[in-house]
Amino acid sequence: MKKFAAIIAASGLALAACSSDSEPETEPVEETDGAADTMTETQDADAEEAESDEEGGSVSVDEGLFDVEVTIPSSFFEGEDPEQVAANVDNAEEAIVNDDGSITYKMSKAQHEEMMEEVATSVKEATTTMTESGDYPSIQAIETSDNYDHFTVQVDREAYENSFDGFATMTLGVVGSLYQLFNGEDPDSYEVIIEMEDAESGEVFNTITYPEALEEMGEE
């Protein structure tokens, strides 16, 4: 995906932006009589999940008992120095550049959860900016799926087609794609679909699919 990393950086959503300025706080853990049983159940569940992932082929997120490993494919960083990208991420315990150019980030479950929350917040902020800032007057409302793999953008079609407001939807594709990758979707098959809907008639007059749209941009 050519220009992917550059577009994310331009959108203010570079991986480093998902980091915290302070050290993560460690919450105290209360000891209970059922703690040992809970740990055993968690270990069994994680073992079953790991076995399921191995049978399913490509694995981009590997959740262990105490940490999460997230692997982002090399195509995500095309045109960038993987070593530099890895060095710029602060909220992972470790970032490893693999032989194929992909990067594996190792983090605690708490860090991964925090990262996912921050990406989700970025999506909400993006939709709010598009609909309320006045910078994109043709965009009236945006509906999203729970995991941000589908967006419906309601617009004044005539105003939209006679403006540059369409560029704003790129941010939705980028943050949606970022959410999918860090949430463990297969890097080779995930999709983020954006439907442009005429607010007056309810007609969907254009459908944009990511990462396909970014790949097409890279070929231009």
N, C-alpha and C positions, 0 to 999 in steps of 0.2 A: 504494500500500500504506500505508494510514493506520497510524500508530503504529509503523511499522517501525523508524525511527531511534530512537525512544524505547525500544522493546523491546530493541534491540541495546545501547543505553547501559545499560539496567537489568540486562542480562546481563553487564555488564563487558566488552563486545566492541565498543565504539564504535570508529570508524575510528582515532581518536587512540591507542587502546590497541594498535594494531598498529605503532606507531612505536617507535624505539629511543631510549634516553636519551642515547646517545653517537653521535658522527659515525660513519658507516659506514667500516670500514677498507678501504683499497684494497690488494688483493693484488698483489704484483709479478708481472709477466708475463715469462716467459722467452722469449727470441728463439730461434727454431729455423729451420732451413733450409726447413721446410715451412710457415712462418707465412703467407707470402703466398698459398700455395695454399689454406690453411685459411680465410683471410679471404674469398677469392673464392668458395669453396664456400658459406660462411655467407651471403654477400650474395645468391647465387643462390637459396638455399633461402628466405631471407626475402622475396625478390622474388616467388617463386612463391606463398608463403603469403599475402602481401598481395594478390596478384591473385586468389587463391582466395576470400579474405574479401570482396573487392569484389563478386565474382560472387554470393556467398551472401547478400547483403543486409546486415542490421544487424550492425555490428561493435562489440563492447564491449571487446575487448582487441586492440591493434595492436602486435605485437612487431617492433621495428626492430633494426638491427645493434647499437646501443649502449643503447637505451632501450625501455621498455614504456609504452604509453599505455592506461590503464584508464578507461573511461567508465561511470559509474554513473547510471542513469536518474533523472529527477526524482522519480518515484514513491517511490523509496527514501528520499527526504528530506522527504516530505510533512509539513507542519507545522513544519519546521525552516527556519532561515535558511541557504540554500546558501552564502552568503559566509562565515558563521560556521563552518559545517561544513568548508569548504575550508581555512579558516585554522587549524583545529585539527589538521590532519594534518601530521606532522613528517617522515615518512619518504618523502616524495615530493619530487622536485626542483621540481615546479610543480603547482599545482592551479588549474584554470581553470573558472569557472562559465559554462556555455554559455547561449545565448539561451533554450533550452527548459527551463532549470532543472537540466539534468543537469550533472555535474561530471566533468571529465577530469583524471586524475592522471597526471603524467609522472614516471617513475622509471627507475632503471637496472635492468638484468636482475637484478643481485645483490639490489637492494632488493625487487624483485617476488618473487624466490624466497624471500627472507627473510620477506616478508609472508605468502606462502602457507604457509610452514613454521609461522609463528606461529598462523595460523588453524587449521591442522591440529592443532597442539598444544592449542589451545583446545578443539577437539572432543574430543580424548583426555582432557583434564582434566575436561570436562563429563561424559563417560561414566563416568569413574572416580568422580567425586563422587556421581553418581546411584546407582551400584552398591555403593560401599564406605563412604560417609559415615554411613549409617544414617538419614539424613534422609528417605529415600524407601524405606521398608521393603518395599513391594510389588514394587519393581523389582529383579530378580535378575540379569539380564545384558543387555547391549546389543551387537548385532553391527552393523558398518558396512560399506558398500561402500568401495572404494579411494578414490573421489573424493567420498565423503560425500553422495551424493544419495539414499541409501537406508539406513534404519535399521530393525532389527528389535529391538523392546524386549520381552524376556521377563519376564512379571510373574505374581505370584499374583493371578489375576483377581479373586477375591472381595475381597481386601484392597485391590486397586487401585481397584475400583469403589466402595469405601466410604471412599475417602480423597481427598485433593487432590493425590496424586502425579502426576496427569496434567499439571499445570501445568509439571512439570519437563521434559516432552518439548518444550515451547516453545523451550527453549534449543537443542535439537537442530535444530529447524526453522530457527532464526535463524542459527546458526553454519554449518549446511549451506548455507543460501541465500547467506550471505556468501562462502563458499568458491566456490560456483558462479559468482557475479558476478565475483569477482576472477580466476577461472580462465578467464574469457572466454566463458561460456555466454550464449546469447541472452537478454537480460533479459525478452523477451516470451514465452519458451517454456520456460524451465528449470523443473524440478520437484525438490522434495525430498520423498520419501515416507517416512513413519514407520508401520510396522506394529506394532500391539500384539498380542502373542502370549501365549496362555495357556501358561505354562511346563509345566503338568501334562499338558495334552492336545495341545499343539502347534497349537491352533486360532488363526488370526488373527481376532480379534473386532472389530477397529477399524483403519481406515486413515486417516491424516491426511496431507493433501497441502499443501505450501507452494509458492508464496506464497498459495495460495487460502485457507488457514486464517487468515492475517493479514488478508487483504482482507475476510473475513467478520467478523472482530473489529472492523475499522474501520467497518463498516456498522452495528454495534450501537449 
